[in-house]
Amino acid sequence: MKLISRKSITAATAVAVLGGLSIAAMPSQAATPAHSGTTVPDLTPRQLAELPLTDRHLTKHERQNLAVVLRDYYVADGAHIDVPTFVNSFTKDGVFNDMVAGQAYRGKALGNVLPYMKGLFSDVHRDLKRITVNGDVISIELSIDGTFDGELPTPTGGVVKGKGQKVAAPTADFWYLKNGKVTTFDCFVGYSKMYSDMGVDFDWASAVNKH
């Protein structure tokens, strides 16, 4: 992988924008589906220097784990969704837990996560603010950003249509890996802030009246 300048982002066809870091994903490395057997790329000192790491003294194993996670954020970006690469970065029994919503995705269901987010925010992207790497565990403070230009299904059966509202949802992600694969991904999304940005207000009065 090779760092490129911010000016070249719009001209590049494979660029991950991660908290201000621009990483060109080489077809033979970061952009290659995990099931292809390609060796996970290592991160260079220059790339590490650009990341918001809490500790920059990482082992090669930790750097490679981080590269897997950064690749997953890259393929989850609205500009270049890559469901197969995301799904195949998990172990066969790997799980993505939406901890706040209380939902778990496994197997083929992992492929539902990325299209759903893109369906809400076509330009969805993640702003990584703080990254902590500890062996096979990676903890990240971030914001899920985007423009609400899609449709949000509701429990009532109707949908809320986006009107171009800007969304920035505070999020905490915890990745657990083994042998270069994700075993568990626990995601804590600040849905209250997200829905507020989307113009969705909870009807507390109705809730009170029911009791």
LINRAQUI-V33471 format. One record per run of one state. SS is the DSSP state (~ for helix, > for strand, _ for the rest). FROM is the first residue (numbers start at 1). LEN is the number of residues. If there is no record, write none. Layout:
((SS;FROM;LEN) (SS;FROM;LEN))
This chain:
((_;1;1) (>;2;2) (_;4;2) (~;6;3) (_;9;6) (>;15;4) (_;19;2) (>;21;4) (_;25;9) (~;34;3) (_;37;8) (~;45;6) (_;51;2) (>;53;1) (_;54;6) (~;60;16) (_;76;2) (~;78;3) (_;81;2) (~;83;6) (_;89;1) (>;90;9) (_;99;4) (>;103;4) (~;107;14) (>;121;1) (_;122;3) (>;125;10) (_;135;2) (>;137;12) (_;149;2) (>;151;3) (_;154;5) (>;159;3) (_;162;3) (>;165;14) (_;179;2) (>;181;9) (_;190;1) (~;191;7) (_;198;6) (~;204;6) (_;210;2))
